[in-house]
Each structure stands twice: as structure tokens, then as C-alpha cells.
Amino acid sequence: GTVHLLPEGVNWQGGAIGDAIAASDELVTELGELDETRMAAVMGQRGVFTDGTTLRSLLDDERRARYEAVVTSLGAPVAAFDTLEPWMTALTLSMLPLMQGGWTPEQGVEKKIDAIFDGREIDAEGLETVEEQADFFDTLPQDVQVTYLMSVVDDFDRIPAMMDTMLTEWKEGDPEGLAALTAQTIGDPVIYKALLVDRNERWSVWIDDRLDEPGTVFMAVGAGHLAGDGSVQEFLTQRGLEVTRIQ
């Protein structure tokens, strides 16, 4: 289970995890070898209104006031994200406090693991494409996207503290605490199902099929996928596979 963004100085690579990385001859992550330019292009294409709709036009007066207060607190004009769809704005706003606090993808687990395997000339395989990941958000009903946006708005000032708590749960290996915090962060059950449960079920099928082939695979996906109801492990168990936690 990974954390996609991390601050500097988080040591997670030792012990059984380090041994497993060294013993593996294949790496599988959510997106595989990531082309960040292509990802930005895809997210931009999927996440921008093309019919003249503006983000704030989707919000009633009370929600608009809460949203504009957050945008203003960033020193940006209230119309700064008007061309972005609600899910894209929610993602952007959720990242900003972390980036300002020194959390970066460069320190994230995937980047570090990918570099280790690249050093062994092993390219990561992806479970999904960038287009598929963007569509998980883009195909959410618009009212659900707005609910997601407002949950980010209402938690905006607490995002750094919430991520610090999530990081502590992850480092201590507390899946129950991590699951509770993930569910709280996502909030809406429709989003939880689309972004976690449905994908976990598909991944469990991939893993089951892959176990029929030779080789040792190190698979690294977001920690939220490995905790709580509808986790990858739960679906693997339903398929008759035994799952053992090593660290």
C-alpha cells in the first residue's frame, strides 16, 4: 500500500518491504511507467468544461460562498477555476495545501519504487491507463462531483492535519484506522465505490489470473485500496486465495 505524495524524510523501504522489492522481477503499479506530460494533457482534456458551463454556476448561493472563501484564501480570484469541472477542481484544491507543505510526488512511494526497478532495467506495468483513471472521476454524476468538491472545500483547512494522521496510520500499519480515515475523506458512497471498491474487484481478478503465471511480482497501489470494506484482500479471499500480511 502506497502514499502517492510524501514529505521528505519518510523511511519506509526497509524490512520485509525492502526484501520483497529485492526478490521481485516484475513491478506493477496503478499506472505503470508514467508519462507526466500525457497525464496532464488527459486530465486537462477530461476536466475542463467545453459547453460554456462554469463551475460556480453549479453551486447555490450558500455553497458558492463557502467555495469562494477557500479560493480567495489562496490569493486567487474567485473565477480562477471556473472552467474546470467539479472533480478536477476538487483534486486541485486537495493537492494545494500538501504541495505547499512540502508533500510531493517525487517523494511518493511509487516514484521511489519505480526508480529502484528502473535501476534494474525493469519497467513498471500498469493496472490502468491514464484515460481510465480520469474517467473514474469524469463519469461521476455531476451532483456527486459537486458533493465531492464541497467536501474538499469544507475540509480544506484540515487537509494537512488529516494527511499527517493518515501518514501515521500508514507508517504504523493500522489498516482499520486507515480505512476509517479514507472513508471519512472520500465521504460519498458513490465515489467510494467508483474510486475504490469497483477498481479493487477488477484488480483482484488481474491478480488471480497473474498467479497462474511464473515470476515474482511486486505490486504497489494506494494504501486505501488495501484497507476497509471492499479491499483488494477481501476480493482475493472471496476468490479463494489466501492473503498474508508481511509488514
Helices and strands as residue ranges (DSSP letters): H 15-23, E 26-29, H 36-46, G 55-58, H 61-73, H 86-100, G 105-107, H 109-118, E 125-126, H 130-138, H 142-155, G 156-158, H 159-172, H 175-186, H 189-192, I 193-197, H 198-210, E 217-220, G 223-226, H 232-238
